[in-house]
Amino acid sequence: MRQKSIRVFEVEDFEKLKNVVNSKYELVKNHYFLLKEDNDEIKEFLKSKNLSFFVLNSEGFTPVKEKTPEIRIVEKEIIKKIKNKTVIYDKIIRSGEEINSEDNLVFLNRINAGARVHTSGNVEIFDECEGFVRCDGDYLLVKKNTKGTIIFKDSDIGTVEKMTVFTENMKKVIE
């Protein structure tokens, strides 16, 4: 068994949910949706898009006949563990520093040449990257990469001049 960090969207407004799913499907397809109340219309919409969801204080997304006490416990633990699975670095990552992690990593400052980062989680870099970064998560967000090497899903992403998000099937510049 291997622990994974997940992201959950709380669903309160069905129209907003439809807009987000239809316009940003690639970014939300690997997330869970938490329904605060049992709503058949929302559940059918999420099922039609092959998205995972569960209902708070209800039967959730696992059919009743398959549900066991262990599954109920795991669902409750997932909600608690989400908060501590993203690590934010609000410092410059200096040459010679090495970060190896399974967490989602957020870098608010630059990653200098000679620094090395490797994670099986997602990476968000909000300053320039001149070091080596390897990301095996579901997405990568990079503000600027002109001198560094960033490997996402075993591919070098090359030069990045503007904020860009990478997923397995998409590369999108954010203007």
ABEGO torsion letter per residue (X at the ends): XBBBBBBBBBBABAAAAAAAAAAAAAAAAABBBBBABBBAAAAAAAAAAGBBBBBBGBAEABBAAABBAAAAAAAAAAAAAAAAABBBBBBBBBBGBBBBBABBBBBABBBBBGBBBBBABBBBBABBBABBBBBABABBBBABBAABBBBBGGBBAEBBABBBBBBAABBBBBX
